[in-house]
Amino acid sequence: MDNLVRLLLRFVLVPLGYFASVIAGACVILIGEWRIGSLFTAADPGDRALGFIVAIVTTVVVLFMLLMLMWLVAAVGILFSEAFAIRSWMFHVANGVVSAWIGAQLFAPTDGATAVAGDPFYVVAAGLAGGLAYWLVAGSTAGFFKPILRSPAERAGALPPPPRQPDLSPPSPESPPR
């Protein structure tokens, strides 16, 4: 029963972790590279309202673009971590950076249109944020089974207690010999 619950939990946590990583990466791109906050600095209140609407539409479009395009690239690392129960935050952050970099190269527009993220600094930053967000939601508990290669501290907790040592002290003089 415990294994069934853990399997069902993985089917919920992995997509939630991917969604959280895409949101984190999209926030880095929108706030960092596109400077979407500058839309709200207009002096005219009508321009601020228009900036708010443009910001919402842009955020939704970028979010859906990243959700549709990046899942295949990130799925390789996610499946690897789930299969081998890799729970290291460094692995997931590196997977985010590599996935963002490969995704930016694979899905770069070739017909002269602008890319979602053109600056490599923000591509790497979005990958860092996305990998960390995935680790926080799903990566820290990756794997259906417990990892095979565990740390000595984890193995010490799983081992049975050591056997009792026999009493090798000399018998006391009051006790009769056996």
N, C-alpha and C positions, 0 to 999 in steps of 0.2 A: 504494500500500500504506500509505503514511504517513497519507493522508486516511482510510482505512478504520479504522485503529487509533485515530486521533483521534476519529472519530465514535463508535466503540464505547466509548471512554473517556468521552465526554460522556454516553452512556446509562447509565454506571455512576456517574459523579461527581455528576450533577444529583440523582438520588434520594438518594444518600448525603448530599449537602449539605443537602437539604430535611430529611432525618431528623435530621441534626445540629442544624439550626436549631430544629426542634420540641423536641428534647431540651433545648437551651439555654433556650428560652422557657418550657418546662414547669418547669425548675429554678428560674427566676426567680419564677414564680408560686407554686410549692410552697414554696420556702424563704423568699421575700420576703413575699408577701401572706398565704399560709395559715399561715406559721410552723410548718411541719411538724416542725421540729426540737424544738418544745416537747412533742411526744408522748413524747420519750425522757427527760424530766426528772422523771418520777414517782418517788416514794420507794419504792413497792412494786415488787419485781422482776416480779411478774405483770402489773402495769400497763405496765411497760416492754416486755414481750414483746407485749402486746396493741397497744401504740402502734407497735411495729415492724411488726406485721402490717397494721394500719390504714394506716401510711405506705406500705407496698409496694402495697397494693390501691389506695390513692388515687393514687399515682404512675402506676400502670398505666392507671387509668381516665382521668386527665387527659391522659396521653400519647396514648392512642388517640383521645380526643375531639379533641385538637388535630391529630393526624395526619389524621383524617377531615374536619374542618371547614375547616382553613386551606389546604389544597392548592390549591383553586380560586382563592382570593384571591391567594396568593403566586405562582401560576403565571403571572399576567399579567406581573409584573415579571421573573420568571425567563426567560420566553420572549423578552421584549424584550431582556434582557441577552445571551441566547444568539444572537438574530438579529443584533444589531448589535455583538457582541463587546465589551460594556461591562464592563470589569474593575475599575472604581473601587470601592474599599471604601465610599466615601460613598454611591454609588448603591445598593449592596446593603443597607447599614444603613438608608437611607431607605426602601427597599422593605420591609424588615422592619417598620419602624415603621408605615408606611402599611397594610401587610397586617394587622398586629396590631390597629390601630385600626379598620379597616373590618370585620375579622372579629369583633371584640368588639361592634360596633354591629349587624352583620347577624345574628349568632347569639345576641344577648341574649335571655334568656327573657322571655316576655310574660305568662306566667300566674302570676307572683309567685314563681317558683322562683329560687334564687340562681344568679348567673352564675359561670362559671369564674374570671373575673377582673373584679371590679367596680371596683376603684380604677384610675383612668386612669394614675396614676404607674407602676403595675406592668404595665399593658398596654403603655405606651411602653417601659419597661425590658425587657420580654420581647421586644418587637420589635427593640430595639437588640441584645440578646444573640443573637437568632435571625438577624438580618441579618449580624452579624459572623461567626457560626459558619458560615453559608452561604458567605460570601466566603472564609473560610479553607479550606473544603473544595473548593468548586466555582467560586465566583465569580471568583477571581483568575486563572483560566484560561478564562473564559467565551468562548463562540463556537467554531463549527466552523472558521471561517477566521480568519486573522490579521486584526486590526482594520484598517479602511481608513484611518481618521484616527489616525495614530500620532504619537508625539512626535518632535521633531527628532533626539533622540539615537537613537531606534529607526530612523528613516529614514537616518541617517548610516551605521549599520551595514549597511544593506541596499543602499546605493548602491555602484556599482563605484568603484575607486580613481580619483582624478583623472588626466587624461592628463599625460604628461611635458611639461614646458615646453621649448621649443627653446632651445638654447644661443645667446644673443645677445651673448656677450662678443666683443670684437675679437680677431681672430686674432693669434697671437704672432708676433714678427718672424722667428723661425727657420723658421717653416713657410712653404712656398712658396704663393703665391696660387693660388686655384682658378679 
